[in-house]
Amino acid sequence: MSGPSEAGPGPGGAAGRAVSNPFDSTQAAQRYATARPYYHRTALGLAAGQLGPSHARVAVDVACGTGLSTQAVLELADHVIALDTSAAMLGAAQPHARARYIRAAAEQLPLGDACADLATVGAAFHWFDQPRAFAELARVLRGGAALIVYTDFFHGQLAGQPAFTTWLSDVYLPRYPAPPRHAYFDPAAALPAGFGDVSYTEGTLAIPLTRTELAGYLLSQSNAAAAIDSGATSAGALRARILGEISPFFAGQAHAEAIFGIRVWTTVRRC
């Protein structure tokens, strides 16, 4: 998931900087599994608006994380092969009779050629070597099959609380900067890999969160994971600090509406 604290760079990506996915510990996986809002069905609905309704026999859900995305993809396919590089993230995924979880990278999928009718990638494409990932996705998709890439991002807004946006941008994010990442999605890399024209759309979600839920969400982001992994802070200390600093934005109310955005890219494997 990406947002102000996880904003992807421009088309140049993280040029010259090492990019590594920070969600590879049991603790980070647990924070991710429990604190991330479930937006995947909405994102796939936006994709259907571009591609039209369809149902796949076999879908490949790349970088499935803790399986939140897989739950939504199961509504579109008879069987889902869900892959992620992190054993910790896969360990937090809920088993399902029609889903098979495999530890693997997007750049080297352990699947046969033209084996899938649909491929999805949720909130992860910015961690990939995109030319290599596009080549692998094109290899495992049959001709005419769709690729859906999507991500959500936190606008940094709580409804009726403009001071929260100031705190997030001026205080919290400079203190815990996001680790390097590539661009969200590079359309120019899709064509040479064998995909057609890329379509793009956006959506917005307002999600009511308690103070504890908002703190948990912020703690699940990559900038927090990087700070914790580096030893700059502990998860407990960071949680306590966030809870204290966001308390004024919840004065007199149990929930606040957090404003999220969704970005969706779709393309089709050329025959």
C-alpha positions, 0 to 999 in steps of 0.5 A, spaced: 500 500 500 502 506 498 500 513 500 504 520 502 509 516 507 509 511 501 509 515 495 512 512 489 517 516 485 516 519 478 517 514 471 525 514 473 523 510 479 529 509 484 534 511 480 541 509 483 538 507 489 537 500 492 530 498 492 528 492 497 521 490 500 521 491 507 515 487 509 519 480 510 519 479 518 513 476 522 512 482 525 511 486 519 507 481 516 502 481 522 502 488 522 500 488 515 495 483 516 491 486 521 491 493 519 490 494 512 484 496 509 480 491 505 479 495 498 481 490 493 474 488 491 473 495 489 480 496 485 478 489 481 471 492 480 474 499 477 478 494 473 472 490 470 469 497 468 475 497 463 476 490 461 468 488 462 466 482 466 469 476 465 471 469 469 478 466 469 479 458 470 486 460 473 488 466 475 495 468 478 496 473 484 503 476 484 505 479 490 499 476 494 502 478 501 498 476 507 492 474 502 488 480 502 488 481 494 487 473 493 480 473 497 478 478 492 481 474 486 477 468 488 471 471 486 474 472 479 477 465 478 476 458 479 483 457 482 488 462 484 495 461 484 498 466 489 505 468 490 510 472 494 517 473 496 516 473 503 515 467 507 512 471 513 507 474 509 505 468 506 504 465 513 499 470 515 495 468 509 488 464 510 488 458 507 483 457 501 481 450 498 481 454 491 488 458 492 495 455 492 500 459 495 507 459 493 514 463 495 516 466 489 518 473 486 515 476 480 521 476 476 522 469 476 515 465 476 515 458 477 509 457 472 508 454 465 507 458 459 500 460 458 498 457 464 493 463 466 487 467 464 488 473 469 494 476 472 493 481 478 498 485 482 496 489 488 500 494 492 506 491 490 509 493 483 513 499 485 518 493 488 519 490 482 524 490 477 519 492 472 521 489 465 523 483 468 516 482 471 512 484 465 516 479 461 514 473 466 507 476 467 507 475 459 510 469 459 505 465 464 499 469 461 495 466 455 494 470 449 488 475 450 488 474 458 488 481 462 493 484 467 490 488 472 495 492 477 493 496 482 494 500 488 491 504 494 494 510 497 492 514 503 491 521 501 493 524 508 486 526 510 481 525 516 475 528 514 474 535 518 481 535 521 486 539 516 491 539 522 492 532 521 494 533 514 499 538 516 502 533 522 503 527 517 506 531 512 510 536 516 512 532 522 511 524 521 513 523 514 520 527 515 521 523 521 520 516 518 521 517 511 519 512 506 524 507 503 526 507 496 522 504 490 520 504 483 515 508 479 508 505 481 507 502 474 511 503 467 507 503 461 513 503 457 515 497 459 509 493 458 509 494 450 516 490 449 514 485 454 508 483 449 502 487 452 497 492 449 495 499 450 495 500 458 488 503 461 488 507 467 483 509 472 482 512 479 477 511 485 476 514 492 474 510 499 472 514 505 474 509 511 472 510 518 478 508 523 478 509 530 485 512 533 488 505 534 486 503 527 489 509 524 495 508 528 495 500 526 495 502 519 501 507 519 505 502 523 503 497 517 506 502 512 513 501 509 516 507 512 515 504 519 517 497 517 524 500 515 524 505 521 523 499 526 528 494 522 533 499 522 533 499 529 531 507 529 525 505 533 521 499 536 514 497 534 511 499 541 515 505 542 512 508 535 505 505 536 505 509 543 508 515 539 503 515 534 497 514 538 499 520 543 500 525 537 494 523 533 489 523 539 487 531 538 484 529 531 479 524 535 477 529 541 470 527 542 469 522 537 470 514 536 472 514 529 474 519 523 474 518 516 480 517 513 480 518 505 484 513 501 485 513 493 485 507 488 489 507 482 488 501 477 492 499 470 489 494 466 492 491 459 491 485 455 497 480 453 497 480 445 496 474 442 
